[in-house]
Amino acid sequence: MIKKFVKNLSNKNPTKDITIDDKYNKLKLSTANKKVLVKVDKNIIFGGKNIPVIAGPNGVESLQLMRKIAKNLKKNNINLIRGHAYKPLTFPYRSKQYSETQDQGMDWMDIIKDEYNLKVVTEITEIQFLNRVCETADILQIGSRNMQNLELLREVAKTNFPIILKRHFGSSLRDFLGAAEHILVEGNNKLILCERGVSIPHTHRDTSRFALDIQAIPALKEISKFPIISDPSHASFWAPWVPSLTYASIAAGCDGLIIEMHPNPKKSLVDPLQPLNFNQFKDLLKISKRVAKSVNRKIN
């Protein structure tokens, strides 16, 4: 029956749900049955028993800030630092305090890597920045707004770097895996899928823009063997909710976390409502370890 269906391909009834046709023809790489582990180094592996944590501020604001962040991460035994020197915003208007640090920001991240022996996760927004970002980054992140920037996906895939692909806030899982397929078809299997919240009519708070789709985590695990991580900070846009969404993501089976943190969230130059301060981050890790242990996983 499946073979007959596959022979008679049709796109007359495209749907948000993943069909047999999709699995065997359109999403054959992203829905393959073989489990994928994405190895950054011998201690950081996505898709196994451990749950790596990626943490740091949204923007690379200054070398001083990144040093404070890095020192705190090492204190908490976290080895993946995030920070975006190339940072697209929803609107073109920027405050007088904030501007992209771009190449200078990447230079600062080089210093951080050398001083603190951390792995760097940073966003690539345009092909023109790719060579510079690859000089520093250990994991390349494709933001939600670029999820279907197919030319960018292909060029990033060709670097053979580990890639975090964030789900667009309006996309179905079918769309999401379709974008992933554009990376995989280039021969890069080092793919990490990221749930970061979707747009819905009600987000339960007037400052929240998205709702974390917890259900997407087990749903993706059912149809894809690539690691799936969660970003509760961007999803909620509200720091007090981040811990609960983190614990729920771990219980749902996520293979990693992106947590936004800042020494003084109110002074964060980007999205000041969502970062955790250092004490909140420490508490989150403490409880996250307990939750992870309850499902036979480990935070690292």
PEVENMO-V366386 format. One line per field, one symbol per residue. ss: DSSP state (A for helix, B for strand, O for the rest). psi: psi as a letter, one per 40 degrees, with the letter a starting at -180 (. if undefined). burial: 1 if it has 16 or more other ideal C-beta (glycine too) atoms within 10 Angstrom, else 0. A space follows every 50 residues. Layout:
ss->???
psi->???
burial->???
This chain:
ss->OAAAAAAOOOOOOOOOOOOAAAAAAAOOOOOOOOOOOBBBBOOBBBOOOB BBBBBBOOBOOOAAAAAAAAAAAAAOOOOBBBOBOOOOOOOOOOOOOOOO OAAAAAAAAAAAAAAAOOBBBBBOOOAAAAAAAAAAOOBBBBOAAAOOOA AAAAAAAOOOOBBBBBOOOOOOAAAAAAAAAAAAOOOOOOBBBBBOOBOO OOOOOOOOOOBOOAAAAAAAAAAOOOBBBBOAAAAAOOAAAAAAAAAAAA AAOOOBBBBBBOOOAAAOOOOOOOOBOAAAAAAAAAAAAAAAAAOOOBBO
psi->dddddddgiifdgiieihiddddeddfddeeiehhhhhhdadehhheadi gihhiaidigdidddddddddddddefhehhihhdhhiidiehiiddhih ebdddddddddddddefiihhihhdiddeddddeddidhhhhideedfgd dddddddedeiihhhhhieeiiddddddddddddeeeheghhihheiihi dheehdehdihhgdddddddddeieiihiigeddddfhddeddddddddd deeieiihhhiidgddehehgeeeiiidddddddddddddddddffihh.
burial->00000000000000000110111001101110000101010001111001 11111111111010110111011001011111111110000000000001 11001111100110010111111110001101110111111111011110 01100110101111111110111101111111110101111111111100 00100001011111011011100111111111111111101110111111 01111111111110100111101111110110011001101100001011
